[in-house]
Amino acid sequence: MNSLKKCKKLMVAIITLIAIIVTITTISALNAKVFGASSVDYKIQSDWGSGAVIELTINNTTSQAVDGWNVSWNFSGDQKITCLWSGDYTQNGNSVSISGVDWSSKIPANGSLNIGFQISYSGTNTIPSSFDVKFSSDDSTNANTPTSTSVITTPATTTQTTFTAPPTPSENSDKWLSILKWRDLKYGMFIHYSLSTFDGKEQTPGSTTSVGIYQPTDLDVDQWIKVAKNAGMKYAVLTSKHSSGFCLWDSKVQWKGKEFDYDVAASPVKTDVVEKFIEACNKYDILPGIYYCAMDTRHSDTSINWTPSLPYVSSEYFQLMKDHLTELHRKYPDIGVQWIDIPRHLTSGERTTLYNLVKKINPDCLVMYNYGKESSGISTYTIPVAKSVTWPTDILNSEIETISNPFQTQQEYNGTTYQLGYEHCISIVDNWFWKPNETLKSASNLKSEKNKVWELNGNLLLNVPPNKAGQIPEASIQRLNEIK
C-alpha cells in the first residue's frame, strides 16, 4: 500500500507541473517478432505527457513452468522508471533490466505474467524500441527449460498528436494504478471464519443464533497470514460479516437506537479479529481485503432469499451497511479490497452508493461485487454480462466454475475505457466454512485450477478456513505447500 501511495503522490506532482496542452510522440500498434518460445506484449495504460503507466505481458509458450525471467530494453530519449509492481529493476542510462525475484516471478506453462510500472520522461522521446526476455528455471527437474529470447520491434513511422493533460489525476488513472498492482498479486487466501465455524451451518440463521457460540480456544490470526505468506499468496480476504450478520470487529455504530451488539465484543472471545488481521497482513506484506455480506438474516430479512425482487433491503438496514463500511474503512485504512457478497439484494443505485462511499474514504481500495454462482457458463467475460448484478465494480469474478476465454483486462463500456481484474474463488474443501473430518481437494486438482486461472489472466482466491480453535489445520497447510 505504501509503495502505491508513493506512486500516486509522484503522479500528482508530475501532472500538476506539466502544461495543459503538450505535444507528444505516439507510436502505432507494435508488431511482434518472436524467437524461441516466448513473447512480450506492450501496452500504454495511461499517458499524461511527462509520464506513463506501462504494462508488459510476458508470455511463456513452452510446456514447462518458468521460475525466473529477465526482461531488458533500451529507452530512446530521457526516460526513467519511477515505480515497479512486480520484481526488481536496474537502470543505467538508457539501459533497463527487470528481473523476477520471488514467487510472483513464476510463469506457468503456456501462461503469462503481467508487469506494471510507471515511467517519467522529458524532451523528445519514443517508447522503447525493443524488448528482450530470457527464461530460466531453478528446478533441477526443469533443467532443460530453454533459454528463450523474444524481440518486439516498433514500426518506423510515428505520428504527432496533441494531448490534453488533465488538471488533476483522472479517476481512471488512479484505478489503473491500483488494479495493475492487484493483478500482479495473482494468488490470495480467502478466510471464512464466523459463527458458521461453530454451528456447522454454511448459512447460520442470525435471527436465532446467539453470539455465545463463538468460542475459539486458541485464536491465532497471525498464523493465518503467516500460512498465506509461506504458501506464496500475496493477498487475503477475511469474512468480516457473513450472512448471519455477526461482525468480527467491535462495531460502534448505532442500530435501533443503541450500539450495535452482534459482534466479537459481545461474545465470550472479544478479540477484534479484523484488527489482528490487518496487523498480520502489514507484518507479512500481504494486501488485506475485507468481505462484507449484503444478505443478513438478523438485521435484514431473516429468510434466505438468493434472488429477491428489488428494491429489497429496508432503508434502515441499508443505512447500517453504509455505517459499517464507513466504520471499517476509517478504522482500518489499509484495506486494499472491499469484497461485497450477495449484491443481488441491492439495486443498481444502492451498489453505486456503496461503491462511491468506499472510494471517497479509501480511493486506493478496489471494490468488488460477487457475481457468485451465476458466473457459471461464461465464455467471454465482459461488463455487460454481469452488470445487472455487479456494476459498478473493479473486479469481475467467478465462483466454482471458471470462464472459458482469457479475460480482457481493458474494456470499453458506455464510451469509457476501464481497467479491470478477474478473480476466481474456490475452496480447499467442499464447503466455505470449516467442518470436522472434511476431505481436502487433491493437490493436482488445486494446482491445475490455479494454473488455469492464471492462463485466463486472473487471480485465484483460494479459501482456507480456520477451525474452531481459531487456527488453520495442519493438513491444509501441508496441502498448500504441495501446490506452491
ZADODREN-996738 format. One record per residue: x, y, z of N, C-alpha, C in turn; residue in three letters. Coordinates in steps of 0.001 Angstrom, whole numbers, plus 500000, padded with zeros to 6 digits. Layout:
XYZXYZXYZALA;...
***
This chain:
500829498791500000500000500000500000500867501263500000MET;501993501225500801502814502435500882503440502761499534ASN;503939501703498808504543501957497510503527502520496533SER;502298502042496610501244502546495716500954504005496005LEU;500904504362497303500626505758497663501750506675497195LYS;503035506181497283504155506992496806504029507227495309LYS;503625506163494588503448506311493140502374507332492828CYS;501283507299493579500196508265493353500664509692493599LYS;501430509872494696501921511217495002502818511722493878LYS;503663510802493356504538511189492268503732511576491038LEU;502683510822490768501833511132489616501215512512489763MET;500725512806490962500121514119491198501121515231490938VAL;502368515038491427503386516072491251503701516288489773ALA;503794515180489035504121515284487612503027516010486845ILE;501783515611487102500672516157486312500461517631486590ILE;500629518034487831500392519442488157501469520348487592THR;502627519787487223503713520603486697503646520784485175LEU;502983519875484483503004519950483017501951520912482498ILE;502130521349481267501187522281480645499894521573480316ALA;498847522356480136497544521774479821497585521112478451ILE;498245521719477483498357521112476166499827520822475898ILE;500154519580475646501528519212475318501499518361474073VAL;502604518394473339502721517570472142503609516382472458THR;503116515208472190503893514004472459503950513160471199ILE;504904512276471178505024511341470073504357510052470466THR;503441509576469646502804508298469934503169507306468853THR;503238506072469239503637505019468328502416504201467960ILE;502275503846466690501172502986466288501409501576466804SER;500442500686466619500465499360467233501781498644466977ALA;502285497935468005503554497232467910503393495918467157LEU;504416495581466376504437494285465712505397493374466461ASN;505002492145466727505843491223467478506590490293466530ALA;507891490192466723508705489214466003509283488293467063LYS;508852487037467079509140486139468188510230485155467803VAL;511207484987468692512244483978468536512162483046469729PHE;512352481747469515512286480815470632510851480566471039GLY;510594480528472324509278480107472820508689481115473787ALA;508827482387473480508285483420474369507942484653473552SER;507150485523474157506814486782473507506471487807474573SER;506440489069474182506129490155475100505079491054474464VAL;504044491357475209503051492337474773503252493627475567ASP;503069494740474905503357496049475497502116496935475392TYR;501694497517476497500524498391476485500815499671477265LYS;500341500798476731500343502052477490498969502177478141ILE;498924502100479479497641502160480166497169503599480364GLN;498077504525480548497724505941480616498983506757480326SER;498804507928479742499925508766479335499537510220479563ASP;500307510924480392499937512316480675501010513312480226TRP;501806512904479225502707513864478606504114513836479135GLY;504298513703480448505645513612481000505819512325481793SER;504904511400481606504986510116482282503894509198481771GLY;504026507925482102503044506961481631503029505745482551ALA;501885505071482591501776503769483245501834502717482150VAL;502763501783482276503043500791481250502717499402481781ILE;502221498526480909502045497123481279502732496240480250GLU;503617495360480739504219494331479901503580492996480254LEU;503281492184479271502810490821479492503838489864478904THR;504472489082479769505450488087479324504715486775479102ILE;504767486265477903504060485029477554505030483861477487ASN;504758482835478254505558481609478235504824480572477391ASN;505302480341476191504637479386475305505316478023475324THR;506169477787476337506776476471476481505840475563477264THR;506147474293477298505325473311478022505782473133479459SER;506712473977479924507210473882481286507096475239481978GLN;506864475189483285506772476422484063508128477108484125ALA;508111478418484219509337479216484312509459479776485717VAL;510596479538486355510810480015487724511510481367487777ASP;512084481794486685512785483071486681512793483677485291GLY;512947484977485204512951485643483912513705486961484027TRP;514101487456482881514746488761482817514282489453481544ASN;513830490685481682513432491493480529514343492711480472VAL;514881492985479324515751494162479186515392494921477914SER;515671496204477922515406497038476751516173498340476878TRP;516181499105475807516808500426475788515750501480475507ASN;515800502561476291514946503707476027515593504561474942PHE;514760505289474204515251506302473276514834507645473834SER;515775508398474352515446509674474978515690509623476482GLY;515161510578477176515385510725478613514201510134479369ASP;514281508861479732513191508191480428513726507507481689GLN;512866507405482669513282506804483933512118506070484577LYS;512356504829485007511336504103485762511238504716487155ILE;510024504949487614509832505545488942509049504646489889THR;508420503583489370507662502675490236507448501360489502CYS;507660500235490210507500498917489610506700498038490554LEU;505773497216490000504895496405490847505129494913490733TRP;506204494464490142506499493036490118507971492840489796SER;508763492393490774510167492145490549511043493334490912GLY;512307493274490502513288494323490744513749494886489401ASP;514256496121489426514762496675488183516064497428488433TYR;516875497508487397518075498343487413518046499197486165THR;518562500408486278518621501302485120519959502011485115GLN;520688501828484015521950502512483807521852503301482509ASN;521674504616482651521455505428481464520162505028480787GLY;520232504675479511519037504287478761518798502779478770ASN;519649502035479473519521500585479513518792500157480781SER;517739499361480624516900498946481753516774497426481771VAL;516787496856482976516595495419483133515659495160484301SER;514656494294484094513727493890485148513851492386485337ILE;513913491947486605514044490523486902512985490083487887SER;512498488849487729511601488253488713512412487815489911GLY;511973488165491130512794487914492307512132487037493355VAL;510847486741493238510186485939494260509085485130493615ASP;508100484681494430507030483852493893506356484473492685TRP;506205485802492700505470486457491619506194486366490281SER;507462485873490292508199485742489041507825484481488284SER;507130483554488924506826482284488270505770482461487173LYS;506026481815486040505086481858484927504736480420484578ILE;503460480040484652503094478645484373503305478286482905PRO;503363477006482647503471476534481270502317477079480451ALA;502647477617479277501644478222478394500842479313479092ASN;501467479971480053500804481042480795501490482379480569GLY;501113483362481367501678484694481187501778485411482521SER;502529486492482541502716487318483730502635488773483336LEU;501816489556484056501717490995483810502662491747484737ASN;503371492718484190504255493579484976503803495013484776ILE;503454495680485846503054497074485739504166497984486236GLY;504429499075485524505414500035486012505099501424485475PHE;505703502406486092505484503805485719506802504416485280GLN;506773505219484217507966505927483777507696507427483767ILE;508738508180483950508670509626483719509650509947482594SER;509398511004481841510294511338480750510201512825480433TYR;511211513299479730511236514706479313511943514790477972SER;511755515896477282512387516080475989511705515261474908GLY;512445514954473841511911514175472727512086512700473030THR;511003511952473012511054510554473400510222509683472476ASN;510589508453472409509720507421471853509638506308472881THR;508626505467472746508546504334473659509667503363473321ILE;510022502416474207511139501509473931511002500843472566PRO;512138500715471881512104500185470515512147498668470466SER;512618498004471513512660496542471504512766496022472935SER;512327494775473106512412494102474403513057492731474205PHE;513926492349475119514479491003475134514027490325476413ASP;513554489081476311513158488341477505513869486998477515VAL;514411486641478688515080485360478856514431484612480010LYS;514216483319479806513622482469480835514704481610481471PHE;514501481286482745515401480372483442514607479592484467SER;515167478526484998514492477704485994515495477253487031SER;515091477336488319515943476860489411515647475410489752ASP;514608474847489170514178473484489464514981472510488617ASP;515705471600489270516544470667488532515725469782487603SER;514445469551487957513592468729487108513246469443485815THR;513449470766485815513186471549484613514488472063484001ASN;515545471282484192516862471754483759516922471990482254ALA;516032471359481524516053471512480076515165472642479581ASN;514594473423480526513783474553480097514620475466479211THR;514174475767478017515008476547477103515177477984477569PRO;516337478522477295516523479959477459516067480597476161THR;515034481429476247514394481955475048514553483456474980SER;514659483942473800514758485382473620513664485837472663THR;512948486867473048511930487442472179512274488884471911SER;512024489324470719512274490713470373510992491314469828VAL;510601492447470358509470493189469800510025494444469161ILE;509674494671467921510147495863467232508982496780466943THR;509241498056466991508193499031466701508300499473465251THR;507192499864464657507249500405463286508069501681463245PRO;508616501987462090509458503176461968508650504461461984ALA;507377504374461607506580505592461488506007506012462825THR;505950507302463044505325507866464236504374508961463812THR;503472509286464683502545510373464397502592511379465522THR;502404512627465194502357513690466196500906513936466573GLN;500637514011467840499273514255468281499281515224469459THR;498192515917469637498067516840470754497373516143471913THR;497984516215473076497444515555474263497035516615475276PHE;495815516554475739495331517489476744495503516884478122THR;496418517410478892496680516857480223495599517303481194ALA;495093516375482017494076516759482992494669517620484095PRO;493913518567484645494445519435485702494737518666486982PRO;494045517544487200494302516689488356494286515253487872THR;494836514309488673494820512908488235493395512452487961PRO;493189511819486823491852511346486488491483510153487342SER;490179509933487484489699508804488276490215507490487710GLU;490202507373486382490651506124485780492133505883485988ASN;492974506955485983494400506782486217494645506196487598SER;493912506691488603494058506165489953493670504694489997ASP;492565504353489330492127502961489323493150502077488634LYS;493741502578487563494727501790486841495899501422487736TRP;496371502358488535497487502073489425497128500958490399LEU;495936501012490979495511500009491952495297498659491293SER;494645498637490140494311497363489516495540496692488936ILE;496499497458488435497744496868487955498472496156489080LEU;498525496791490222499183496176491369498434494923491800LYS;497107494991491842496318493836492274496493492668491316TRP;496504492935490017496643491850489041497982491144489172ARG;498996491855489615500309491238489820500324490285491019ASP;499363490406491918499367489574493130499076488106492809LEU;498172487848491871497916486522491300497218485523492224LYS;497558485500493506497164484382494372496836484912495763TYR;495617484619496223495204485119497535494518484049498366GLY;494423484311499659493737483408500584492396483995500995MET;491336483235500799490002483559501278489877482935502665PHE;489426483692503639489337483185505010487897483305505489ILE;487192482185505498485826482134506018485888481736507496HIS;485519482685508337485544482451509785484439483283510421TYR;483494482621511085482369483320511695481592482334512572SER;480337482646512849479508481746513653479352480390512974LEU;479386480369511651479242479112510911480360478132511221SER;481499478634511656482597477759512054482200476915513256THR;481290477444514070480961476811515346479648476033515336PHE;478728476371514430477466475612514399477389474645513220ASP;478398474665512339478450473708511250477516474006510095GLY;476899475168510075475962475534509006476610476575508095LYS;476494476356506793477062477325505856476356478674505950GLU;475054478664506213474292479902506365473659479908507755GLN;474394480403508730473896480457510104472709481415510198THR;471581480989510776470430481894510936470691482903512053PRO;471063484110511677471423485120512674470299485467513616GLY;469063485386513141467920485793513969467722484885515182SER;468237483664515111468026482714516216469320482200516830THR;470456482768516438471748482268516910472413483275517832THR;472812482810518998473461483663519997474949483815519716SER;475486484996520044476930485210519914477698484313520878VAL;477001483697521821477653482841522808478304481611522223GLY;477903481217520985478523480025520396479919480323519848ILE;480251481602519713481568481980519188482603481854520308TYR;483336480712520328484272480459521414485557479801520914GLN;486362480503520104487663479926519714488543479739520940PRO;489203478598521017490007478283522207491476478651522057THR;491938478847520814493354479173520590493478480059519354ASP;492766481174519373492695482065518213494070482639517878LEU;494491482457516625495805482938516192495692483479514769ASP;495265484721514651495077485345513348496413485509512631VAL;497463485766513403498802485883512820499175484607512072ASP;498790483453512624499094482172511977498434482075510610GLN;497210482571510484496507482511509200497339483188508103TRP;497801484391508407498503485185507397499922484679507179ILE;500524484143508217501851483525508048501746482331507110LYS;500680481542507260500448480407506365500265480894504926VAL;499495481963504753499291482531503422500621482967502802ALA;501425483641503587502727484113503117503600482942502692LYS;503675481918503528504521480761503231504013479977502023ASN;502728480093501738502158479388500589502355480152499281ALA;502941481340499351503163482136498151502023483061497808GLY;501075483224498735499943484113498487500341485565498728MET;499681486469498013500046487879498068498954488763498657LYS;497737488226498797496672488995499428495735488045500154TYR;494883488596501005493957487780501786492652488539501956ALA;491542487799501986490210488393502153489520487689503318VAL;489126488447504314488513487918505542487020488237505586LEU;486211487260505981484763487470506124484472488277507392THR;484505489574507275484266490427508445482813490351508912SER;481886490170507967480466489952508297479864489026507265LYS;479550487795507698478912486852506793477395487004506905HIS;476650486063506327475199486228506187474435486198507508SER;475049485718508584474369485746509890474244487157510433SER;475134488070509973475151489437510491476157489651511600GLY;476829488568512038477831488649513108479102489301512584PHE;479630490285513326480797491052512884482048490655513658CYS;483152490517512938484427490126513552485227491318514058LEU;484602492478514160485248493634514768484281494244515783TRP;484804495080516647483990495750517667483325496962517029ASP;482101496758516550481402497832515856480737498781516854SER;480913500069516609480351501096517498479179501832516849LYS;478731501395515679477652502098515005476333501894515753VAL;475358502715515412474051502622516049473124501688515253GLN;472366500897515987471370500031515373470138499988516282TRP;469027500452515760467771500524516506467927501265517840LYS;468628502401517770468731503286518922469789502946519944GLY;470594501932519678471672501606520618472890501095519854LYS;473992500932520582475213500477519926475042499053519399GLU;475531498834518200475482497519517568476098496476518499PHE;475410495354518700475883494394519706475923492950519215ASP;475963492738517906476079491379517383477469491238516766TYR;478474491231517644479862491239517200480758490565518228ASP;482055490523517931483000489848518835483034490495520212VAL;482785491798520292482831492485521591481737491985522523ALA;480665491435521964479569490901522779479686489397522987ALA;480734488783522437480911487331522506481849486952523648SER;481986485653523947482918485227525002484382485545524690PRO;484748485605523390486130485917522997486111487237522239VAL;486607488285522891486379489650522417487476490201521505LYS;488415489377521099489487489835520212488918490445518928THR;489383491629518588488990492272517331489739491558516206ASP;489068490622515548489716489788514539490144490606513326VAL;489323491567512920489678492405511776490953493192512072VAL;491049493734513262492253494486513642493491493595513596GLU;493396492380514160494526491453514155494867491021512724LYS;493847490890511909494038490512510511494829491591509762PHE;494430492842509923495135493948509263496581494026509758ILE;496781493885511051498137493930511626499007492826511037GLU;498472491613510945499243490493510411499546490691508931ALA;498584491209508176498815491471506757499944492479506564CYS;499958493516507365501036494502507283502371493879507667ASN;502355493013508655503579492348509136504196491476508052LYS;503361490742507317503860489785506323503772490302504889TYR;503484491581504725503409492207503404502363491524502523ASP;501178491341503072500030490775502377498980491874502236ILE;498416492038501043497379493051500850496088492586501528LEU;495540493358502482494324492925503181493048493284502423PRO;492136492314502350490824492540501779489753492181502791GLY;488627492860502720487538492638503678486268492237502931ILE;485704491109503335484431490608502810483301491146503689TYR;482233491592503044481046492065503767479831491565502995TYR;478914490891503673477769490272503011476531491162503077CYS;475905491377501912474676492172501873473508491402502468ALA;473518490076502294472495489254502948472772489235504451MET;471741489412505248471907489462506696470633488932507343ASP;470699487723507906469493487074508439469180487485509874THR;469835488514510338469486489080511649468970490504511518ARG;469624491300510693469318492722510616468512493100509371HIS;468424492185508404467608492398507211466526491318507196SER;466300490664506078465307489582506004465866488342506698ASP;465093487750507609465582486595508368465563485308507541THR;464981485334506343464964484156505483466126484219504495SER;466424483065503896467446483004502853466768483216501505ILE;467073484337500863466463484664499579467584485065498620ASN;467905484167497676469037484413496800468718485385495670TRP;467509485395495197467155486247494048465864487017494336THR;465908487962495258464694488707495617464302489723494553PRO;463056490147494596462611491261493765463129492552494377SER;463567493477493529464147494733494003463145495872493852LEU;463213496891494734464110497010495886463736496034496997PRO;464757495617497748464567494531498710464903494931500145TYR;466101495508500353466511495828501725465811497103502198VAL;465598497186503505464961498365504087465950499519504141SER;465443500733504244466308501919504355467114501853505647SER;466530501269506688467223501143507976468428500218507847GLU;468228499086507171469346498147507021470399498699506065TYR;469981499375504992470959499942504066471807501000504771PHE;471211501740505695471981502700506482473012501977507340GLN;472639500802507879473595500011508661474764499577507785LEU;474473499152506571475548498777505651476497499946505410MET;475935501108505157476778502291504922477591502642506164LYS;476953502540507332477668502853508571478797501858508830ASP;478532500580508566479566499563508767480756499776507826HIS;480485499995506553481583500177505603482368501454505898LEU;481661502495506314482348503731506711483249503470507905THR;482731502766508890483499502447510093484726501597509758GLU;484548500574508939485659499695508580486786500456507894LEU;486442501318506945487487501978506165488119503159506902HIS;487411503703507860488035504755508678488898504153509788ARG;488447503035510320489188502391511409490384501609510892LYS;490245501035509673491313500218509090491627500738507682TYR;492352501843507578492577502486506272493460501696505313PRO;494076500595505781494943499820504904494190498791504073ASP;492872498721504204492093497764503413492330498038501927ILE;492732496982501190493045497150499774491961496653498838GLY;491089495762499332489990495229498529488741495152499394VAL;487641495695498894486349495560499572485511494574498771GLN;485296493403499345484589492279498690483166492256499218TRP;482175492528498379480772492583498816479999491414498208ILE;479453490578499081478766489367498643477246489571498563ASP;476603488743497787475157488729497567474652490113497137ILE;475241490701496098474773492014495623473397491942494962PRO;472861490734494767471510490605494205470459491200495147ARG;470834491487496403469917492130497345469878493643497155HIS;470748494168496285470907495614496146470499496091494758LEU;469886497259494705469585497887493421470857498477492837THR;470795498834491563471940499464490920472339500740491663SER;471345501522492091471631502752492825472287502484494159GLY;471847501435494859472448501097496153473886500612495980GLU;474132499822494929475506499369494674476409500566494366ARG;475898501487493568476686502670493233476973503513494470THR;475991503627495350476184504388496595477302503783497436THR;477298502465497595478328501802498406479697501896497738LEU;479727501727496425480989501839495683481608503218495899TYR;480804504261495710481312505628495863481677505942497302ASN;480948505369498260481246505592499675482646505083500008LEU;482957503849499574484279503275499852485363504084499157VAL;485136504452497889486142505190497128486412506577497714LYS;485385507187498291485574508513498876486468508444500109LYS;486282507411500920487088507272502140488458506697501820ILE;488489505724500913489716504971500635489888504835499116ASN;490376505872498442490439505878496968491257504743496373PRO;492254504244497099493111503183496568492470501808496665ASP;491382501680497408490749500391497628489943499959496407CYS;490118498713495999489311498151494924488006497623495507LEU;486918497809494790485601497353495247485100496276494285VAL;484664495156494836484188494057494019482850493533494526MET;481901493367493630480626492718493939480667491291493385TYR;480364490318494224480475488916493842479332488487492918ASN;479696488016491720478689487512490790478204486124491192TYR;479018485433492005478600484170492601478326483064491604GLY;477370482217491940477093481021491145476509481361489780LYS;476031482579489598475529482984488286476648483060487257GLU;477905483009487739479041483165486833479339481901486031SER;478634480810486248478900479581485511478470479723484048SER;479208479052483170478849479038481762479261480264480974GLY;480144481100481537480578482306480829481767481964479939ILE;481701482358478691482839482160477791483702483406477776SER;483170484502477223483896485775477215483258486704478246THR;484044487100479246483525487842480402483689489343480177TYR;482590490017479927482610491464479731481684492133480740THR;481795493427480862480989494178481821479495493921481651ILE;478948493960480409477505493744480265477010492388480764PRO;477887491376480792477476490039481236476942490079482669VAL;477596490842483531477247490824484953476746492158485485ALA;476549493136484615476273494490485092474982494603485905LYS;474000493770485626472734493861486353472864493446487815SER;473963492745488120474183492263489495475377492942490152VAL;476416493266489370477682493670489989478171495074489649THR;477569495764488703478132497063488306477652498171489239TRP;478559499101489646479958499264489259480894498376490099PRO;481963497920489467482929497062490145484298497248489517THR;485344496951490267486711496989489736487187495611489313ASP;486507494576489800486918493195489545485693492386489147ILE;485761491709488018484740490751487624485189489379488117LEU;484292488626488739484725487364489342483835486202488961ASN;484342485024489211483572483798489040483763482934490278SER;482822482014490471482835481162491657482565479730491214GLU;483356478816491657483233477392491364483687477067489936ILE;483072477691488919483400477387487528484059478589486865GLU;485218478369486256485940479473485621485283479862484301THR;485702481009483792485297481426482452486060480578481432ILE;485668480659480161486281479816479129487430480507478408SER;487269481791478118488263482507477325489080483456478195ASN;490348483719477823491176484648478592490478485992478805PRO;490602486507480015489924487750480386490593488958479748PHE;489781489843479190490291491091478617490306492153479704GLN;491489492549480114491616493448481258491214494881480951THR;491281495268479688490849496614479297489572496496478487GLN;488512497137478966487213497015478309486570498387478143GLN;485820498535477050485064499751476770483610499529477194GLU;483063500497477892481660500384478298481053501776478383TYR;479981501999477646479292503296477623480247504452477336ASN;481173504235476400482076505290475972483270505532476871GLY;483458504692477906484583504850478835485448503591478822THR;486770503783478894487701502662478966487962502324480430THR;487816501058480777488031500591482155489138499546482192TYR;489984499648483208490945498599483531490323497748484628GLN;490178496456484375489500495569485308490391494397485690LEU;490014493730486768490658492494487161489677491346487064GLY;490201490136486972489363488932487009489840488058488164TYR;488892487595488978489219486738490114488296485522490117GLU;488877484371490403488092483140490551488312482613491963HIS;487215482278492651487357481781494024486843480346494150CYS;487604479531494834487239478158495152487677477881496586ILE;487293476725497110487677476352498473488565475123498444SER;489453475041499405490361473900499529489605472647499966ILE;488390472857500505487477471775500879486159471987500135VAL;485174471134500392483923471242499636483039472388500110ASP;483219472852501329482416473943501874483277475183502062ASN;482626476291502386483376477522502641483877477583504075TRP;483077477094505025483488477091506426484039475729506836PHE;484865475740507876485480474513508377484433473532508895TRP;484646472275508590483835471187509130484776470095509623LYS;484449469426510705485323468342511179485359467188510180PRO;486543466597510025486726465404509187486397465643507714ASN;486506466870507266486225467151505862487441466819505002GLU;487205466298503816488271465876502916488787467054502096THR;490092467192502050490710468238501240490673467859499769LEU;490564468853498905490677468607497477492110468204497152LYS;492283467421496103493608466903495775494554468021495346SER;495840467785495573496852468770495178496838468974493674ALA;496679467896492915496681468019491454495495468835490967SER;494338468643491597493152469409491226493343470886491510ASN;493851471201492686494037472599493078495105473285492236LEU;496186472577491985497262473169491181496803473413489753LYS;496042472465489222495508472632487872494583473839487793SER;493754474010488828492837475145488850493599476463488930GLU;494645476481489733495453477701489869496088478086488537LYS;496700477110487873497338477397486590496320477828485547ASN;495138477214485577494099477561484618493662479009484779LYS;493467479435486030493042480811486299494111481796485836VAL;495365481485486081496450482362485639496474482474484116TRP;496249481349483440496230481379481980495069482219481450GLU;494030482370482265492876483187481888493055484659482268LEU;494284485032482670494608486411483081493917486788484394ASN;493721485816485272493027486091486521493846485813487757GLY;493275486171488897493825485852490211493001484732490823ASN;493654483825491530492948482773492247492829483151493714LEU;491600483146494238491346483365495659490931482023496246LEU;491855481376496962491638480028497482491216480095498949LEU;490036479577499238489516479588500598490181478505501443ASN;490723478927502599491368478007503541490811478325504927VAL;489728477668505352489039478062506583489738477601507857PRO;489866478481508842490374478084510159489351477210510892PRO;489827476437511872488944475546512625488369476238513858ASN;487636475471514655487007476035515852488013476640516818LYS;489183476044516907490208476569517820490641477970517403ALA;490569478233516087490978479546515592492279479505514817GLY;492611478308514283493843478158513513493575477354512246GLN;494424477575511239494346476782510017494925475406510316ILE;494180474331510018494644472978510341495940472610509611PRO;496720471757510239498000471332509672497816470655508315GLU;496754469881508156496527469201506879496352470208505740ALA;495678471311506020495501472359505000496836473009504660SER;497664473205505675498982473812505456499822472916504556ILE;499789471621504826500558470685504004500065470690502563GLN;498745470764502364498212470774501011498637472048500268ARG;498636473180500978499093474430500353500533474336499907LEU;501362473695500716502785473534500354502934472652499121ASN;502015471720498930502092470813497786501736471500496475GLU;501045472613496545500592473270495305501319474584495051ILE;502397474809495757503158476038495545503600476158494081LYS;
***
